[in-house]
């Protein structure tokens, strides 16, 4: 009986105190996807990646075109070619295809690794900026994922500006 009375009393106290506690809390929201797209450090990171991988991408495109040309040549002229010439062309095509696929896989792996490194750096800076804003403006909670967030609590623009200012 005592446990039931205490439970009812605790529930009554919480129902009175909880709305007050939530009303006094200051909550903010950051759209991390938008920060990673629009913040100056994220844009610079993307530009660095594009520049760093530009030559390899062009090489892959060149190999892809060469592969396509070889395949079209085989399809068009394979029937009329002498058997040894056709086998040689097919072997060259298969070697080129294997080389293309290997280079393409290495390119994707290297690009993903570098992208993750760059984004981790940007994310670290963004988290520091969020923490500074939260402390300066006395936020109790800053959320990064939400189904819905009111524009009134959205501090994404402040974070993007803080990153642009180098904070």
Long-range contacts (C-beta under 8 A, 24 or more apart in sequence): 25-140, 25-141, 26-137, 26-138, 26-139, 26-140, 26-141, 27-139, 27-140, 27-141, 27-142, 27-143, 27-153, 28-133, 28-134, 28-137, 28-139, 28-141, 28-142, 28-143, 28-153, 28-154, 28-155, 29-142, 29-143, 29-144, 29-146, 29-149, 29-150, 29-153, 29-154, 29-155, 29-156, 30-126, 30-130, 30-142, 30-143, 30-144, 30-154, 30-155, 30-156, 30-159, 31-149, 31-154, 31-156, 32-123, 32-126, 32-144, 32-145, 34-156, 34-160, 35-126, 35-156, 35-159, 35-160, 35-163, 36-119, 36-122, 36-123, 36-126, 38-160, 39-122, 39-126, 39-159, 39-160, 39-163, 39-164, 40-160, 40-163, 40-164, 41-121, 41-122, 41-125, 41-126, 41-163, 42-119, 42-122, 42-163, 45-118, 45-119, 45-121, 45-122, 46-118, 48-118, 49-111, 49-114, 49-115, 49-118, 52-114, 53-107, 53-110, 53-111, 53-114, 56-103, 56-107, 56-110, 57-107, 59-103, 60-100, 60-103, 60-104, 60-107, 63-96, 63-99, 63-100, 63-103, 64-100, 66-96, 67-93, 67-96, 67-97, 67-100, 70-96, 125-163, 126-159, 126-163, 128-167, 129-159, 129-162, 129-163, 129-167, 130-155, 130-159, 132-162, 132-167, 133-158, 133-159, 133-162
